[in-house]
Amino acid sequence: MANDTALMRMVIRQITKRYGWTNEVAMERFYNSEICNKLSDRRTGLFTCAPIEIVDLFAEECRILKAKLPFEISDLTPLVSLAPVPELPDVLTKLDGTKVTTAAEWEERDEEIRRILQYYMYGVWRGGEGEILDYTVSGNNIGITVKREGLEGAAEFTSSVSLPQGNAPAGGWPVIVGIGGVGQTAYANSRGYAAVSFTPTVIAADNFSRTGEFYNIYPYGSTWEQQTGSLMAWAWGAGKILDALEAGAGSELKISTEITMVTGVSRYGKAAAVAGAFEERFLVTMPVCSGYGGLTIGRYTSNNKTYNLGTDFLASPKANSVGNHSAWLSFGGTEPIGSLHGNGGWFNTNFQSIPSYEHCPYDQHFLAALAASKGRYLYMVTGINSDMWNSPPGMQYCHDSVLPVFELLGTRDNLAINMHINLHGIEIEDLIKLFAWFEYKHFGKEPDTSSYPADLQAFLANFTPGDLKTTVFKSEANREVYNEGKPAN
C-alpha cells in the first residue's frame, strides 16, 4: 500500500473529482472528518484500504452529518478559501449572485444571511426546538428553567422585573428586555413600559471557558455545528424571557407578549443586536454602543479623522464634555478584528480564524438587516465622545448600508438612529426619542413633550421622530470626511 502521504493525496484527488470541490475545500473538509481521524489510527486498519473505499466512507459520513446539521453550508465559501475583499458586501445580492428586488426574494436572502452569520461569526442559534421551559413568578422575579428533551441537565436563571405604577393597559404593559439591565428603568416605568433584565454571565461566562447555564444544555463542541458564542447565548437568554411571558408569566404580571423590545449596552449591545436579528418575536431592537461585532461596519475607517459636530449638541447638559465641537477628532476609532478575537468567547471558533474584516464575506449591516423582517423596528444608538473606539461614523455607515433593505420592504421609517454626546450607556434622551418615534409610527401617537425632564426641555424643544433618519456625521459639513472613511466600492 502507498505511504500515508501518497494515500492522502489520492484520497483528496478522488474527493475533488466526486464533489467538484477545489483542492483546498476537499482538504479542509476531509481533514476535519472523523474518517480522517480514524485513518491516522493504525488500529482501525483503514490505512490498508484503497483510496476509493476511503472516499466512500467519507461520503457516507458526509451524508449522515448533513442530516444532522442545523443548516446547509455547501454554498458558503470554506474558511480556507476566504480572500480579502475591500468592497462592502452587498446585502441585497444573494449567494448565487442574483439581485434581490422583491420582498418575497428577501425572505430567501434573510435565510442566507442567518446562515452566514451563524457559520462565520456568532455560532448556531438555538431557536427552542426540543426545549421544555418552566417558570415561576416570585415577587419581582421570574425564575426560568429550560431542559432539552431526552437529555440530562438544565439551564436555570432568574430575571428581575420592574413594573409601572397603576393599572396596566389592555394587553399588558409594553416590555423592554434588558440584556444586563435596562438603563434608565425609572423613566421607562414612568412612561408605561415594564423592564425585565437578567445577568448575562449566568447564561454564558464572559471568557473562553464556554461555561454557564446555556452550555449545560448546549455544550460547546469541537465542530461548528456544536458551537455557539456567548453573544448568541445571551441573545438566547433574552428569548427565554419571551417564552416565559408567553407561557403565563405575562398574564400574571400583566406584561404584553406583543409589544416587546430588547436592549443592551456595549458587549450586551452586541448581544441585543444579535437577539433582534435572530429572535423575531422582538418587535423593537435597540442595541446601544454596540460597536464592532455589533452595528459598526468593520470596513469603515474613522480613526484620526476630524468631524464637525456643529451646534447639534450645544444645548445638551453634557455639551461641555467635548473640547471642540467644530473640530472633533476621532482617535482610536478603528478597533482591529484581533481585539474581537481576544474578547471572552463572544464568537464561534470559525470567527477566530478570520484574519481581517475584509476577509469576512459579510459586514455588520447584514446583522442589522435581519431586524427588518416581519415589519419590525431597529433603533441604533451610541455615544459620540464616549465611544470613539466604536467608530460612531461607522455606525452611521451601517445605518446607510442597511437602509435599502428597509426601503425594499416598504418600512423605511422602521429604521432609526440616535447619537448622544457623551455616555457609554443609555441616556434618558435615547428613551425619550425611542418612545416618541415608536409610538408615533406604531400607534399614531404624537410625542408627549410634557414627559421630557426639565434639563432636557430646551435641548429637545424642536425634536421630531423624523430627526432619527440621520446624524451629524451625514451633515454637509462632514460630507467629505464621512465619504473618505467608506470602503472601496
C-alpha positions in Angstrom: 0.0 0.0 0.0 1.2 3.6 -0.7 2.7 5.5 2.2 0.3 7.7 4.2 1.2 11.0 2.4 0.6 9.5 -1.0 -2.6 7.9 0.2 -3.9 11.2 1.4 -3.1 12.8 -1.9 -5.0 10.1 -3.8 -8.0 10.4 -1.4 -8.1 14.2 -1.8 -7.9 13.8 -5.6 -10.9 11.4 -5.6 -12.9 13.7 -3.4 -12.3 16.7 -5.7 -13.5 14.6 -8.7 -16.6 13.2 -6.9 -17.8 16.5 -5.5 -16.3 19.1 -7.8 -14.7 20.8 -4.9 -11.4 22.7 -5.2 -8.3 21.0 -3.7 -8.4 23.4 -0.7 -12.1 22.7 0.1 -11.6 19.0 -0.2 -8.6 19.1 2.1 -10.4 21.2 4.7 -13.5 19.0 4.8 -11.6 15.7 4.7 -9.0 16.6 7.3 -11.8 17.7 9.7 -13.7 14.4 9.2 -14.0 11.5 11.6 -12.8 9.2 8.8 -9.5 11.1 8.6 -9.0 10.9 12.3 -9.6 7.1 12.2 -7.2 6.9 9.2 -4.3 8.1 11.4 -5.0 5.4 14.0 -3.3 2.3 12.8 -5.5 0.1 14.9 -8.5 0.8 12.7 -6.9 -0.8 9.7 -8.2 2.0 7.4 -4.7 2.7 6.1 -4.9 -0.6 4.2 -8.0 0.5 2.3 -8.0 1.6 -1.3 -8.5 5.4 -1.8 -11.9 4.9 -3.4 -13.0 2.9 -0.3 -11.9 5.7 2.0 -13.8 8.2 -0.2 -16.9 6.0 0.0 -16.7 6.0 3.8 -16.1 9.8 3.8 -19.2 10.2 1.6 -21.3 8.2 4.0 -20.1 10.4 6.9 -21.0 13.5 4.9 -24.5 12.1 4.2 -25.1 11.3 7.9 -23.6 14.6 9.0 -25.6 16.6 6.6 -28.8 15.1 8.0 -27.7 16.3 11.5 -26.5 19.8 10.5 -28.6 22.7 11.7 -28.4 24.2 8.2 -26.8 23.8 4.8 -23.3 25.2 4.3 -22.3 23.7 0.9 -22.9 27.1 -0.8 -20.8 29.0 1.8 -17.2 29.7 1.0 -14.9 27.5 3.1 -12.8 29.3 5.7 -9.6 28.3 3.9 -10.8 29.9 0.7 -11.8 33.3 2.1 -10.0 36.1 0.3 -9.8 39.8 1.3 -12.5 41.9 -0.3 -12.1 45.6 0.4 -15.5 46.4 -1.1 -18.6 46.3 1.2 -20.6 43.1 0.5 -24.0 43.9 -1.0 -26.7 42.9 1.5 -29.2 42.6 -1.4 -27.1 40.2 -3.6 -27.7 36.5 -3.0 -25.0 33.9 -2.8 -25.7 32.9 -6.4 -25.0 36.4 -7.5 -28.6 37.4 -8.3 -30.0 40.7 -7.0 -32.9 40.8 -4.5 -35.6 43.0 -5.9 -38.8 42.0 -4.1 -40.0 41.3 -0.6 -40.5 37.6 -1.5 -36.9 37.3 -2.7 -35.8 39.0 0.6 -37.2 36.0 2.5 -34.6 33.8 0.7 -31.8 36.3 1.3 -32.8 36.6 5.0 -32.4 32.9 5.4 -29.0 33.1 3.6 -27.8 35.8 6.0 -28.9 33.9 9.0 -26.7 31.0 7.9 -23.7 33.3 7.0 -23.7 35.0 10.4 -24.1 31.7 12.3 -21.4 29.9 10.4 -18.7 32.6 10.2 -19.2 34.6 13.4 -21.8 34.1 16.1 -22.3 30.3 16.2 -25.6 28.3 16.0 -28.8 30.0 17.0 -30.9 27.7 19.3 -34.5 28.5 18.4 -36.1 26.4 21.1 -36.8 23.2 19.2 -37.0 20.3 21.6 -36.8 22.6 24.7 -39.0 22.3 27.7 -39.4 25.5 29.7 -40.8 26.0 33.1 -41.1 29.3 35.1 -42.1 30.6 38.4 -43.1 34.2 39.4 -42.0 35.3 42.9 -42.4 38.9 43.7 -40.4 40.9 41.2 -38.5 37.9 39.8 -39.2 35.3 37.1 -37.3 32.0 37.6 -36.7 30.2 34.4 -35.7 26.5 33.9 -35.0 25.1 30.4 -34.4 21.4 29.6 -33.9 19.6 26.4 -36.0 16.5 25.5 -34.2 13.3 26.2 -31.1 15.0 27.7 -29.8 15.4 31.2 -29.1 18.8 32.7 -30.9 22.1 32.8 -30.3 25.8 32.3 -31.6 27.9 35.2 -31.6 31.6 35.7 -33.6 34.4 37.2 -34.8 37.7 35.6 -35.8 40.8 37.6 -39.0 42.7 36.8 -39.8 46.4 37.3 -43.4 47.4 36.6 -45.0 50.8 36.0 -47.4 52.2 38.7 -51.1 51.9 38.2 -53.3 49.7 36.0 -51.9 48.0 33.0 -53.5 48.8 29.6 -55.4 46.1 27.7 -52.9 43.5 26.5 -50.5 44.3 29.3 -47.5 46.7 29.8 -45.2 47.0 26.8 -41.9 45.4 27.8 -38.2 46.2 27.4 -36.0 43.1 27.9 -32.5 44.3 29.0 -29.5 42.0 28.5 -27.5 43.1 31.5 -30.2 45.6 32.6 -32.4 48.4 31.2 -30.7 51.7 31.6 -33.0 54.5 32.9 -35.5 51.9 34.2 -37.3 54.5 36.3 -38.0 56.7 33.3 -39.2 53.7 31.2 -41.6 52.8 34.0 -42.9 56.3 34.2 -43.7 56.1 30.5 -45.7 52.9 31.0 -43.0 50.3 30.0 -42.2 47.3 32.1 -38.5 46.4 32.3 -37.2 42.8 32.6 -33.5 42.1 32.9 -31.1 39.3 33.6 -27.4 38.7 34.3 -25.8 37.5 31.0 -22.8 35.9 32.6 -25.0 33.4 34.4 -26.2 32.3 30.9 -22.7 32.2 29.5 -19.4 33.2 31.0 -17.7 36.2 29.5 -14.5 34.3 28.8 -13.3 31.3 26.7 -14.4 28.7 29.3 -17.7 28.1 27.4 -19.4 27.6 30.7 -22.7 28.8 32.1 -26.3 27.7 32.1 -26.7 27.8 28.3 -23.7 25.4 27.9 -25.3 23.0 30.4 -27.7 22.0 27.7 -25.8 23.1 24.6 -22.2 22.1 25.3 -19.6 23.8 23.1 -18.3 21.1 20.9 -15.3 20.6 18.5 -17.2 21.3 15.2 -19.0 24.4 14.0 -22.5 22.8 14.3 -21.9 22.3 18.1 -20.6 25.8 18.7 -22.5 28.9 19.9 -20.6 32.0 21.1 -21.6 33.9 24.2 -23.3 36.8 22.3 -25.7 34.3 20.7 -26.1 32.5 24.1 -27.0 35.8 25.8 -29.5 36.5 22.9 -31.0 33.1 23.6 -31.5 34.1 27.2 -33.5 37.1 26.1 -35.7 34.9 24.0 -36.3 32.6 27.0 -37.8 35.6 28.8 -40.3 35.9 26.0 -41.0 32.1 26.3 -41.8 32.6 30.0 -44.0 35.5 29.3 -45.9 33.6 26.7 -46.2 30.6 28.9 -48.1 32.5 31.5 -45.8 34.9 33.3 -47.0 37.7 31.1 -50.6 37.2 32.2 -49.5 37.0 35.9 -47.5 40.2 35.7 -49.8 42.0 33.1 -46.9 42.3 30.6 -47.6 42.3 26.9 -46.2 39.5 24.7 -46.8 41.6 21.6 -45.1 44.9 22.3 -41.6 43.7 23.1 -38.2 45.4 22.9 -34.7 44.2 23.5 -31.7 46.3 24.5 -28.2 46.1 26.0 -25.1 48.3 26.2 -21.6 47.6 24.9 -20.9 43.9 24.7 -24.5 43.4 25.7 -25.5 45.9 23.0 -23.9 43.4 20.5 -26.0 40.7 22.1 -29.1 42.8 21.8 -28.4 43.3 18.1 -28.0 39.5 17.7 -31.2 38.9 19.7 -33.1 41.3 17.5 -31.7 39.6 14.4 -32.4 36.0 15.3 -35.4 36.3 17.8 -38.1 37.6 15.6 -40.6 38.0 18.4 -38.8 41.2 19.5 -40.8 44.0 17.8 -38.1 46.6 18.5 -34.4 46.2 18.7 -32.3 48.8 20.5 -28.6 48.0 20.6 -26.7 50.7 22.4 -22.9 51.4 21.9 -22.7 48.0 20.2 -19.6 48.9 18.1 -17.6 46.4 16.2 -19.2 43.0 16.2 -22.4 44.8 16.7 -23.7 47.6 14.4 -20.5 49.3 13.3 -19.1 48.5 9.8 -15.7 46.8 10.1 -14.6 48.1 6.7 -15.3 51.7 7.6 -12.3 53.8 8.8 -12.7 56.8 11.1 -9.5 56.8 13.1 -7.8 60.2 13.3 -10.4 61.9 11.2 -11.8 65.3 12.2 -15.5 65.9 12.1 -17.7 68.9 12.8 -20.3 68.4 15.4 -21.7 71.8 14.7 -24.3 73.2 17.0 -26.4 70.0 17.4 -25.3 69.3 20.9 -24.6 72.7 22.4 -27.8 72.7 24.4 -27.1 69.2 25.8 -26.4 69.0 29.5 -23.2 67.2 28.6 -22.0 69.7 25.9 -19.0 70.7 28.0 -17.6 67.1 27.8 -16.5 67.9 24.2 -13.5 70.1 23.8 -14.1 71.4 20.3 -17.5 70.8 18.7 -16.4 72.3 15.4 -13.2 70.1 15.1 -13.9 66.8 16.9 -11.1 64.3 16.4 -11.9 60.7 16.3 -9.0 58.7 17.6 -8.8 55.0 18.5 -11.9 54.6 16.3 -11.0 51.6 14.2 -11.0 48.5 16.5 -8.9 45.7 14.9 -10.5 42.3 14.4 -7.9 40.9 16.7 -9.5 42.8 19.6 -12.7 40.9 18.9 -10.8 37.6 18.7 -9.5 38.3 22.2 -12.8 39.1 23.9 -14.1 36.4 26.0 -15.6 33.8 23.7 -18.2 36.2 22.2 -18.0 34.4 18.8 -17.5 30.9 17.5 -14.2 29.2 16.6 -14.6 29.9 12.9 -14.5 33.6 13.5 -11.3 33.3 15.4 -9.5 32.2 12.2 -10.7 35.1 10.0 -7.7 37.5 9.9 -9.4 40.8 8.9 -12.7 42.5 8.4 -12.0 42.4 4.7 -11.9 38.6 4.8 -15.4 38.5 6.2 -17.9 37.6 3.4 -20.3 40.0 5.1 -20.2 43.1 7.3 -22.4 44.3 10.2 -25.2 45.7 8.0 -26.0 42.0 7.4 -26.8 41.7 11.1 -28.9 44.9 11.1 -30.8 43.7 8.0 -32.2 40.7 9.9 -34.1 43.1 12.3 -36.0 44.4 9.3 -38.0 41.2 8.8 -41.8 41.0 9.5 -42.3 44.7 9.8 -40.1 45.1 12.9 -38.1 48.1 14.1 -34.4 48.8 14.6 -33.2 51.8 16.7 -29.4 52.2 16.6 -27.9 54.2 19.5 -24.4 55.2 20.5 -22.4 57.8 22.3 -20.0 60.1 20.4 -17.3 61.4 22.6 -17.6 58.4 24.9 -17.4 55.8 22.0 -14.6 56.8 19.7 -13.2 53.3 19.6 -16.6 52.1 18.4 -16.5 54.5 15.4 -19.8 56.4 15.6 -19.4 57.3 11.9 -19.0 53.6 11.2 -22.4 53.0 12.8 -23.9 55.8 10.7 -22.5 53.9 7.7 -24.1 50.7 8.9 -27.4 52.6 9.0 -26.9 53.8 5.5 -25.9 50.4 4.2 -28.9 48.6 5.6 -31.4 51.3 4.6 -32.0 49.7 1.2 -33.4 46.6 2.9 -36.0 48.6 4.9 -36.8 50.6 1.7 -37.3 47.3 -0.3 -39.7 46.0 2.4 -41.6 49.3 2.5 -40.6 50.0 6.1 -38.1 52.8 5.7 -39.5 54.6 8.8 -38.9 51.5 10.9 -35.2 52.2 10.9 -33.9 55.0 13.3 -30.5 56.1 14.6 -29.6 58.4 17.5 -26.3 59.6 18.9 -25.9 61.2 22.2 -22.9 63.3 23.0 -21.2 61.5 25.9 -22.2 58.3 27.7 -21.2 54.7 27.1 -24.7 53.7 28.1 -28.4 54.6 27.7 -29.4 58.2 28.2 -32.9 59.3 29.1 -32.7 61.2 25.8 -32.4 57.9 24.0 -35.6 56.5 25.6 -37.5 59.8 25.0 -36.7 59.6 21.3 -37.4 55.8 21.2 -40.9 56.2 22.7 -41.7 59.2 20.6 -40.6 57.5 17.4 -42.1 54.1 18.1 -45.4 55.3 19.4 -45.9 57.7 16.6 -45.0 55.1 14.0 -46.8 52.1 15.5 -49.8 53.7 17.2 -50.0 57.1 15.5 -49.5 58.9 18.8 -48.0 62.3 18.9 -44.9 62.8 21.1 -45.6 63.8 24.7 -43.3 66.8 25.3 -44.6 67.2 28.9 -42.8 63.9 29.8 -39.4 65.4 29.0 -37.2 66.1 32.1 -36.7 69.8 32.8 -33.0 69.7 32.0 -33.7 68.4 28.5 -36.6 70.6 27.6 -34.5 73.2 25.7 -32.3 70.5 24.1 -35.4 68.5 22.8 -37.7 71.5 22.1 -37.5 71.0 18.3 -37.2 67.3 18.2 -39.5 65.3 15.9 -39.4 61.5 15.2 -38.3 62.3 11.7 -35.0 63.5 13.0 -33.9 59.9 13.7 -33.2 59.3 10.0 -29.6 60.6 10.2 -26.9 62.0 12.4 -24.4 64.9 12.4 -21.9 62.7 10.6 -24.1 62.9 7.4 -24.3 66.7 7.6 -22.9 68.8 4.7 -20.0 70.0 6.9 -18.9 66.3 7.2 -19.8 65.1 3.8 -16.2 64.9 2.5 -14.6 63.3 5.6 -17.5 60.9 6.1 -17.1 59.7 2.5 -13.4 59.3 3.0 -14.0 56.6 5.6 -16.1 54.4 3.3 -14.6 51.2 1.9 -13.9 50.9 -1.8 -16.9 50.3 -3.9 
